[in-house]
Amino acid sequence: VQLQASGGGLVQAGGSLTLSCAASGTISSISVMGWYRQAPGTQRELVASISKAGSTDYANFVEGRFTISRDNAKNTLEMNSLKPEDTGVYYCVTWAPWGMDWGQGTQVTVSS
């Protein structure tokens, strides 16, 4: 599976960004799609995920500010009320029988 992410950028605190991810290849085997993020000097952490059936899961730090949605092999992550601590590289990921696939990452920078 190949993943193409887009939508990162620079935004002021309190602003919004929407990330998009499109999967190609053996998309019929994708069960879950989601997003990880990594801030400088930290480990990657799961942000949100959505199953093929539409069940969603969010990290505690999301606190209702983000919404993940999915349309077959595409998903979007709508991020509102962004905080400076949301700054990092966001990676689109998928889960399939063979394991995880990662996109190239898109930078999100939230200024205070």
GUBAVEX-888637 format. One record per residue: residue number from 1; x, y, z of N, C-alpha, C in turn. Coordinates in steps of 0.02 Angstrom, whole numbers, plus 32768, in hexadecimal, padded with zeros to 4 digits. Atoms other than C-alpha are relative to their C-alpha. Example, Ala and Ser with C-alpha at 12.3 -4.5 7.8 and 13.67 -1.06 7.14 Angstrom:
BEGIN
n; n.east; n.north; n.up; ca.east; ca.north; ca.up; c.east; c.north; c.up
1; 802D; 7FC5; 8000; 8267; 7F1F; 8186; 802D; 803C; 8000
2; 7FD6; 7FC5; 7FFD; 82AC; 7FCB; 8165; 7FD9; 8037; 8025
// end
This chain:
BEGIN
n; n.east; n.north; n.up; ca.east; ca.north; ca.up; c.east; c.north; c.up
1; 802A; 7FC5; 8000; 8000; 8000; 8000; 802C; 803E; 8000
2; 7FDD; 7FBF; 8000; 803E; 80AE; 7FD5; 7FD1; 8034; 801C
3; 8029; 7FCD; 7FDF; 8002; 8141; 803B; 8019; 8045; 7FEE
4; 7FF0; 7FBC; 8012; 7FFD; 81F6; 8003; 7FDB; 802F; 802F
5; 801E; 7FD2; 7FD0; 7FDF; 8275; 808C; 8009; 8048; 7FE9
6; 7FFC; 7FB9; 8011; 7FBD; 832D; 8077; 7FD9; 8028; 8034
7; 8027; 7FD4; 7FD7; 7F79; 83C3; 80D3; 8023; 801F; 803B
8; 7FDD; 7FE1; 7FC9; 7FFE; 83F0; 8151; 800E; 8049; 7FF1
9; 7FEF; 7FBA; 800A; 8038; 84A2; 816B; 800A; 8023; 8042
10; 7FF6; 7FD5; 7FC6; 804D; 8532; 81E3; 7FBF; 8021; 8012
11; 803E; 7FE2; 7FE9; 7FBC; 856F; 824B; 800B; 801D; 8045
12; 7FFC; 7FE3; 7FBD; 7FA6; 85DC; 82E3; 7FD9; 7FD5; 8031
13; 8024; 8024; 7FCB; 7F6E; 8592; 8388; 7FB6; 8012; 7FFD
14; 8048; 7FF6; 8005; 7EB3; 857B; 8388; 7FE4; 7FF6; 7FBA
15; 8014; 8009; 8046; 7EAF; 8562; 82CC; 7FF1; 7FB8; 7FEF
16; 8013; 8043; 8018; 7E81; 84CC; 8263; 8029; 7FEC; 7FC3
17; 7FE2; 801E; 803B; 7ED1; 845A; 81E5; 7FDD; 7FBE; 7FF2
18; 801A; 8041; 8012; 7E92; 83C5; 8185; 8034; 7FDA; 7FD9
19; 7FD1; 802C; 8021; 7F06; 8338; 8155; 7FD9; 7FCC; 7FD8
20; 801F; 8033; 802A; 7EDA; 82C0; 80C9; 8033; 7FCB; 7FEF
21; 7FD5; 8038; 8012; 7F1F; 8217; 809C; 7FDB; 7FD4; 7FCE
22; 801C; 802D; 8033; 7F01; 81AE; 8001; 802C; 7FC3; 7FFA
23; 7FDB; 803E; 8008; 7F34; 80F9; 7FF7; 7FF7; 7FE4; 7FBA
24; 8003; 8021; 8040; 7F5B; 809C; 7F58; 8023; 7FBD; 8005
25; 7FE3; 8043; 7FFE; 7F8D; 7FEA; 7F30; 7FCC; 7FCF; 8016
26; 802D; 8035; 7FE9; 7F3E; 7F57; 7F8A; 7FD2; 801B; 8036
27; 8028; 7FDD; 7FCE; 7EBD; 7FC4; 7FDF; 7FC8; 7FD5; 801C
28; 8036; 802A; 7FE7; 7E3C; 7F3A; 7FF2; 8013; 7FDD; 8040
29; 7FE9; 8023; 7FC3; 7EA6; 7EEE; 807D; 8009; 802F; 803B
30; 7FF7; 7FD0; 7FC9; 7EAF; 7F8D; 80E5; 7FC5; 7FF9; 8030
31; 8035; 8004; 7FCE; 7E4F; 7F78; 8187; 7FF8; 8043; 8024
32; 8003; 7FC2; 7FD9; 7E7A; 8015; 81E9; 802E; 8034; 7FE0
33; 7FD7; 7FC7; 8015; 7EBB; 80C0; 81B5; 8007; 802F; 803A
34; 7FF7; 7FD3; 7FC8; 7F01; 8141; 8229; 803A; 802F; 7FF6
35; 7FCA; 7FCF; 8001; 7F80; 81C4; 8255; 802A; 7FF9; 8040
36; 7FD0; 7FF9; 7FCA; 801B; 81C7; 82C1; 8020; 8046; 7FFA
37; 7FDA; 7FC3; 8004; 8080; 8260; 82EC; 8040; 7FF9; 8028
38; 7FC0; 8001; 7FDC; 8130; 8282; 8326; 801A; 8047; 8006
39; 7FE2; 7FBF; 7FF2; 8171; 8320; 8377; 804C; 7FF6; 8006
40; 7FB7; 8007; 7FFA; 822D; 8343; 8378; 8015; 7FE4; 8044
41; 7FE6; 801C; 7FC2; 8286; 82D9; 83F9; 7FD0; 7FD1; 8024
42; 8031; 802D; 7FDF; 81EE; 826D; 841E; 7FF2; 7FC4; 7FD4
43; 8014; 803B; 8027; 81AB; 81C5; 83E9; 7FC0; 800D; 7FDA
44; 803F; 7FFB; 8024; 8122; 81B2; 836B; 7FC7; 7FE9; 802D
45; 803A; 8012; 7FD8; 8076; 81AB; 83BA; 7FC2; 8000; 7FD4
46; 803D; 8006; 8026; 7FCE; 8177; 8378; 7FD2; 803B; 8010
47; 802E; 7FC8; 7FF9; 7F56; 8207; 835B; 7FB8; 7FE9; 7FFB
48; 8044; 8016; 800C; 7EBA; 81B7; 8314; 8000; 7FC7; 7FCE
49; 8007; 8037; 8030; 7E7F; 811F; 82B5; 7FB6; 7FF5; 7FF1
50; 8045; 800F; 8014; 7DE4; 80E6; 8259; 7FFF; 7FBD; 7FDC
51; 8004; 8042; 801F; 7DB0; 8037; 8229; 7FD9; 8003; 7FBF
52; 8026; 8004; 803F; 7D63; 7FFF; 8186; 7FB5; 800A; 800E
53; 8046; 7FF8; 7FED; 7CBB; 7FFD; 81E2; 7FF0; 8046; 8019
54; 800B; 7FBC; 7FEA; 7CD4; 80B0; 821B; 8009; 800C; 804A
55; 7FF3; 7FF6; 7FB8; 7D01; 8093; 82D1; 803F; 8029; 8008
56; 7FC8; 7FD2; 7FF7; 7D76; 811B; 830E; 801F; 7FF9; 8046
57; 7FDC; 8001; 7FC1; 7DF7; 8126; 8396; 802F; 803C; 8001
58; 7FD7; 7FC4; 7FFB; 7E52; 81C0; 83D4; 802E; 7FFD; 803D
59; 7FD4; 7FFA; 7FC7; 7EE6; 81E2; 8444; 7FE1; 802F; 8033
60; 801C; 7FD6; 7FCC; 7EBE; 8232; 84EA; 800D; 804A; 7FF5
61; 7FEE; 7FB9; 8007; 7F16; 82D3; 84BB; 7FD5; 8022; 7FCB
62; 802B; 7FE1; 8033; 7E9B; 82EF; 842B; 7FC8; 8027; 8022
63; 8031; 7FDC; 7FD6; 7E16; 8320; 84AB; 7FC7; 801D; 7FD5
64; 803A; 7FEB; 8027; 7D8C; 832C; 8428; 8010; 8034; 7FCA
65; 7FEE; 7FCB; 802F; 7DEC; 83A5; 83B8; 8008; 7FE6; 7FB8
66; 7FF3; 801C; 8042; 7E0E; 832F; 8326; 7FC8; 7FD0; 7FED
67; 8031; 8030; 801A; 7D9A; 82CA; 82B7; 801E; 7FDC; 7FC5
68; 7FE8; 8028; 8038; 7DD0; 823C; 8247; 7FC4; 7FE4; 7FDB
69; 8035; 801D; 8029; 7D64; 8203; 81B7; 8021; 7FD9; 7FC8
70; 7FE3; 802E; 8033; 7D79; 8185; 812D; 7FCD; 7FF4; 7FC9
71; 8027; 8012; 803A; 7D39; 8164; 807F; 8028; 7FCC; 7FD9
72; 7FDD; 8038; 801F; 7D78; 80BA; 8047; 804B; 8006; 8010
73; 7FB8; 7FFE; 7FF6; 7E34; 80D2; 802F; 801B; 8046; 800B
74; 7FEB; 7FBC; 7FF0; 7E38; 818A; 805A; 7FE8; 8012; 8046
75; 8018; 7FE7; 7FBF; 7E2F; 81DB; 8104; 8017; 8047; 800A
76; 7FEE; 7FBC; 7FEE; 7E34; 8289; 814A; 8002; 8006; 804B
77; 7FFB; 7FF0; 7FBA; 7E66; 82CB; 81F3; 7FF4; 804B; 8007
78; 8010; 7FBA; 7FF5; 7E10; 836E; 821D; 8017; 8013; 8046
79; 7FE4; 7FEB; 7FC0; 7E6F; 83C7; 82A7; 7FEC; 8047; 800F
80; 8017; 7FBF; 7FEA; 7E22; 8458; 8303; 8020; 8012; 8043
81; 7FE5; 7FE8; 7FC0; 7E58; 84C2; 8398; 8047; 7FE8; 800A
82; 7FBC; 8019; 7FFE; 7F0C; 8499; 8371; 8029; 8025; 8034
83; 7FD4; 7FE6; 7FCD; 7F8F; 84B3; 83F8; 8048; 7FFA; 7FE9
84; 7FB9; 8006; 8013; 804A; 84D0; 83E9; 801C; 7FB9; 800B
85; 7FE9; 8044; 7FF4; 8064; 8423; 8432; 7FE8; 7FCD; 7FCD
86; 8015; 802C; 8037; 800C; 83D9; 839A; 8033; 8002; 7FC7
87; 7FCD; 7FFA; 8033; 80A4; 840A; 8334; 8026; 7FBE; 7FF8
88; 7FDA; 803D; 800E; 80FB; 8378; 82E0; 7FF6; 7FE9; 7FB9
89; 800B; 801F; 8041; 8104; 830A; 8248; 7FC9; 7FCC; 8008
90; 8039; 802D; 7FFE; 8062; 82AE; 8229; 8005; 7FCD; 7FC8
91; 7FF9; 8037; 802F; 8067; 8205; 81D6; 7FBE; 7FDB; 7FF7
92; 803A; 802B; 800F; 7FD8; 81AC; 8180; 8017; 7FB7; 8005
93; 7FEE; 8047; 7FF9; 7FD8; 80F3; 81AA; 7FC3; 7FD5; 7FEF
94; 8035; 8031; 800A; 7F75; 8059; 817B; 8014; 7FBF; 8020
95; 7FF6; 8043; 7FE5; 7F61; 7FAF; 81C9; 7FDF; 7FCE; 7FD1
96; 8017; 8034; 802E; 7F4E; 7F15; 815C; 801B; 7FBD; 801A
97; 7FE7; 8041; 7FE8; 7F6D; 7E5A; 8170; 804C; 7FFA; 8003
98; 7FB7; 8005; 8000; 8025; 7E74; 8149; 8022; 8030; 8030
99; 7FE3; 7FD1; 7FD1; 803D; 7EFE; 81C9; 7FEE; 8048; 7FEF
100; 800D; 7FBA; 8008; 8049; 7FBA; 81C4; 8026; 801C; 7FC4
101; 7FDE; 7FD8; 8033; 8072; 802D; 8134; 7FFE; 804A; 8014
102; 7FF9; 7FBA; 7FEB; 80AC; 80E1; 814C; 8006; 802D; 7FC3
103; 7FF7; 7FCC; 8032; 809B; 817C; 80E2; 803F; 8028; 800F
104; 7FC2; 7FDB; 7FFB; 8125; 81FB; 80CE; 8000; 8035; 8036
105; 8003; 7FCD; 7FCC; 80EA; 8273; 8154; 7FF3; 8045; 7FE5
106; 800E; 7FBA; 8012; 80A9; 8324; 814C; 8008; 802A; 803E
107; 7FF0; 7FD6; 7FC6; 80E3; 83B1; 81BD; 7FC5; 802B; 8014
108; 8032; 7FD3; 7FE2; 8068; 8409; 822F; 8024; 802B; 8033
109; 7FE0; 7FD2; 7FD2; 80A7; 84A3; 8288; 7FCB; 8030; 801B
110; 8031; 7FD5; 7FE0; 803B; 8500; 8305; 8027; 8035; 8028
111; 7FDD; 7FCA; 7FDF; 807D; 85A9; 833B; 7FD7; 801C; 8039
112; 8023; 7FE6; 7FC5; 8053; 85F7; 83E2; 7FF3; 804B; 7FF9
// end
